Amino acid sequence: MGYDLLVKNGTVIDGSGSPGYRADVGVINGKIAAIGRINEGAKQTIDADGHIVSPGFVDGHTHMDAQIFWDPIGSCSCYHGVTSVVMGNCGFTLAPCKQEDADMVFRNLERAEDLSRDAMLEGIDWRWETFPEFLDVIDELPKGINYAGYIGHSALRTYVMGERAFSDAASEDDVRNMQQLVKQAVQAGAIGFSTSRTFNHLTADDRPVASRIA
């Protein structure tokens, strides 16, 4: 059997919890076809002696929702073996939101995630309102790593409640509207719902982010 890629002499850490072991890894059509001592040839061979060979890492807590628009390789996660990330944590997402209301979601992100409003205005190509539309835009962007995302509570509250999201409890109608939007987002591909009750999550003007009022 000929391989497209052969990674030889590395220490394999396979993610199972077992100790690392010395082995070769053969790849055909982008998929691992064999692990062990491989003697067949390959179109490309990498000598991994002295190096770790492992599956890509998954970073389950990132805030790349804005960064993905100006950083296609996903730095610095990609520098450390991370091949998949989850964004939209802590209730901070860019959707659902109308473009004219973007300052409300920026308010949630600016201080908590140290992202300036000016950087977001300059770097984000805003072409969505709903969370499914946001996912469609993300799908079109060039990406060096894989992305999954939550729908965020703070963005959800500001979309449904406007400025009341930063001061008032949600009404029964507000909650019903938010429930429908979460259902719509999950059906479109969101992996879940995120929120924050953390005391140090504040807006730039020292108010609690929207999810903390819930």
Residue pairs with C-beta under 8 A, 6 or more apart in sequence:
1 26
1 28
1 33
1 34
1 40
2 40
2 41
2 42
2 43
3 26
3 27
3 28
3 33
3 34
3 38
3 40
3 41
3 42
3 43
4 27
4 28
4 29
4 30
4 42
4 43
4 44
5 26
5 27
5 42
5 43
5 44
5 45
5 46
6 24
6 25
6 26
6 27
6 38
6 40
6 41
6 42
6 44
6 45
6 46
7 24
7 25
7 26
7 27
7 45
7 46
7 48
7 53
8 24
8 38
8 45
8 46
8 47
8 48
8 49
9 22
9 24
9 47
9 48
9 49
10 22
10 23
10 24
10 25
10 48
10 49
10 51
10 52
10 53
11 20
11 21
11 22
11 48
11 51
11 52
11 53
12 20
12 21
12 22
12 23
12 25
12 35
12 53
12 54
13 20
13 52
13 53
13 54
14 35
14 54
14 55
15 54
15 55
20 52
23 35
23 36
23 37
23 53
24 34
24 35
24 36
24 37
24 38
25 32
25 34
25 35
25 38
25 53
26 32
26 33
26 34
26 35
26 38
26 40
26 42
27 33
54 81
55 83
56 81
56 82
56 83
56 84
57 80
57 81
57 82
57 83
57 84
58 82
58 83
58 84
58 85
58 86
59 77
59 82
59 84
59 85
59 86
60 85
60 86
61 86
61 89
62 77
62 85
62 86
62 87
62 89
63 87
63 89
63 90
63 92
63 109
63 113
63 115
64 71
64 74
64 77
64 85
64 87
64 147
65 87
65 88
65 92
65 93
65 94
65 109
65 149
66 94
66 109
66 115
66 119
66 120
66 123
66 124
67 74
68 74
68 87
68 138
68 141
68 143
68 147
69 123
69 124
69 125
69 141
70 123
72 141
72 142
72 143
72 144
73 144
73 145
74 82
74 85
74 143
74 144
74 145
74 147
77 85
77 145
78 144
78 145
82 145
83 145
83 146
84 145
84 146
84 147
84 148
85 145
85 146
85 147
85 148
86 147
86 148
86 149
86 150
86 191
87 93
87 147
87 148
87 149
87 150
88 149
88 150
88 151
88 152
88 190
88 194
89 150
89 152
89 194
90 112
90 152
90 194
90 195
90 196
90 198
90 201
90 211
91 108
91 152
91 153
91 154
91 155
91 156
91 194
91 195
91 196
91 209
91 210
91 211
92 105
92 108
92 109
92 112
92 113
92 152
92 154
92 155
92 194
92 196
92 209
93 105
93 131
93 134
93 149
93 150
93 151
93 152
93 154
93 155
93 194
94 102
94 105
94 124
94 134
94 155
95 128
95 129
95 130
95 131
95 133
95 134
95 151
95 155
96 129
96 130
96 131
96 134
96 151
96 155
96 156
96 159
96 181
96 185
97 104
97 105
97 129
97 155
97 158
97 159
98 129
98 159
99 126
99 129
101 158
101 159
101 162
102 120
102 121
102 126
103 117
104 158
104 162
104 163
104 165
104 210
105 154
105 155
105 158
106 115
106 117
106 120
106 121
107 166
107 203
107 204
107 205
107 209
108 152
108 154
108 155
108 158
108 203
108 209
108 210
109 115
109 120
110 116
110 117
110 203
110 204
111 202
111 203
111 204
112 196
112 200
112 201
112 202
112 209
125 137
127 133
127 137
128 134
128 136
128 137
130 181
130 184
130 185
131 151
131 181
131 184
131 185
131 188
131 190
132 184
132 185
132 187
132 188
132 189
135 149
135 188
135 189
135 190
138 147
138 149
148 191
149 190
149 191
150 190
150 191
150 192
150 193
150 194
151 181
151 182
151 185
151 186
151 190
151 192
151 193
151 194
152 193
152 194
152 195
152 211
153 193
153 194
153 195
153 196
153 210
153 211
153 214
154 165
154 195
154 196
154 209
154 210
154 211
155 210
156 178
156 181
156 182
157 165
157 170
157 174
157 178
157 210
157 211
157 213
157 214
158 165
158 166
158 210
159 181
160 170
160 174
160 177
160 178
160 181
161 168
161 170
161 174
161 210
165 210
165 213
166 203
166 207
166 208
166 210
166 213
167 213
168 213
169 213
169 214
170 178
170 214
182 190
182 193
186 192
186 193
195 211
195 214
196 209
196 211
196 212
197 211
197 212
198 212
199 212
201 208
201 209
201 211
201 212
202 208
202 209
203 209
